[in-house]
Amino acid sequence: RDAVGAGVAAVLGLYEERAAELGLSVSLRRGPRCPSLAEALEGLQDVERYYRHLCLESELLLRGISCDSLEEMEALPQSWERILERYRGDVVEATLVKVSLFVDNHQELCCSPGS
């Protein structure tokens, strides 16, 4: 989650620094090697939602455990694995790559017209 917060701060900070220089249309335009500001922020929202659902589902599983039930205790590892399988890190990795490309390319101004 820290990486997501840092990504949001980097994307918005970069836009605020260069808003006048780049203009909104350039920041929102997608380049061949550079996602748009909207795509970078959308990806970060997807990751935030991913973590929120993962945490909620994990919390529900843990709250539902009864130490009085041996059957539930024995099934706990499989239940936990199902949650982890459903929430693989592909979304997070892809988004962080997209944000990294956005920040790197906008710092170099490679998304300017003609790139």
C-alpha positions in Angstrom: 0.0 0.0 0.0 2.9 2.3 0.6 4.0 1.9 -3.0 0.5 3.0 -4.1 0.5 6.1 -2.0 4.0 6.9 -3.2 2.8 6.4 -6.8 -0.2 8.7 -6.3 2.1 11.4 -4.8 4.6 11.0 -7.6 2.0 11.2 -10.4 0.1 14.2 -8.9 3.3 15.9 -7.8 4.8 15.7 -11.3 1.6 17.0 -12.8 1.4 19.9 -10.4 5.1 20.8 -11.1 4.6 20.7 -14.9 1.0 21.5 -15.4 1.7 24.9 -16.9 4.5 23.6 -19.0 2.8 20.5 -20.3 -0.8 21.5 -20.3 -3.7 19.2 -19.5 -4.1 17.8 -23.0 -0.5 16.7 -23.1 -0.7 15.1 -19.7 -3.9 13.2 -20.6 -2.6 12.1 -24.0 -1.1 8.6 -24.2 2.2 8.2 -25.9 3.7 5.0 -27.4 5.9 4.5 -24.3 4.0 6.6 -21.8 0.6 6.1 -20.2 -1.6 9.1 -19.7 -2.1 10.7 -16.3 -5.7 9.4 -16.3 -4.4 5.8 -17.0 -1.8 6.1 -14.2 -4.3 7.3 -11.7 -6.9 4.8 -12.8 -4.4 2.0 -12.3 -3.6 3.3 -8.8 -7.3 3.3 -7.9 -7.5 -0.3 -9.1 -4.6 -1.3 -6.8 -6.2 0.5 -3.9 -9.5 -1.4 -4.5 -7.5 -4.6 -4.8 -5.9 -4.2 -1.4 -9.2 -3.1 0.2 -11.0 -6.2 -1.1 -8.0 -8.4 0.0 -8.0 -6.9 3.5 -11.8 -7.2 3.9 -11.9 -10.8 2.7 -9.0 -11.8 4.9 -10.6 -10.0 7.9 -13.9 -11.8 7.3 -12.1 -15.2 7.2 -10.2 -14.5 10.4 -13.3 -13.2 12.2 -15.3 -16.3 11.2 -12.8 -18.7 12.8 -14.0 -20.6 15.7 -11.3 -22.2 17.8 -13.9 -24.6 19.1 -14.2 -26.2 15.7 -11.4 -28.5 14.7 -12.9 -28.8 11.2 -12.7 -25.1 10.7 -9.2 -24.9 12.0 -8.1 -27.7 9.7 -9.7 -25.9 6.7 -8.1 -22.6 7.5 -4.9 -23.1 5.3 -7.0 -24.0 2.3 -9.3 -21.0 2.8 -6.4 -18.7 3.1 -4.8 -20.1 -0.1 -8.1 -19.5 -2.0 -8.0 -15.9 -0.9 -4.4 -15.5 -1.9 -5.0 -17.2 -5.2 -7.9 -14.9 -6.0 -5.8 -11.8 -5.2 -2.6 -12.5 -7.1 -0.2 -9.5 -7.4 -0.5 -9.1 -11.2 -2.7 -6.0 -10.9 -0.2 -4.4 -8.5 2.9 -5.2 -10.6 1.3 -4.0 -13.9 0.1 -0.8 -12.3 3.4 0.0 -10.7 5.2 -0.5 -14.0 2.7 1.8 -15.7 3.1 4.5 -13.0 6.9 4.2 -13.2 6.8 4.7 -17.0 4.5 7.7 -16.6 6.8 9.4 -14.0 10.0 8.6 -15.9 8.7 9.7 -19.3 7.1 12.8 -18.0 10.3 13.8 -16.1 12.1 13.5 -19.4 9.2 15.3 -21.2 9.2 12.5 -23.8 5.4 12.7 -24.0 5.6 16.1 -25.6 4.1 16.5 -29.1 6.1 14.7 -31.7 7.3 11.9 -29.4 
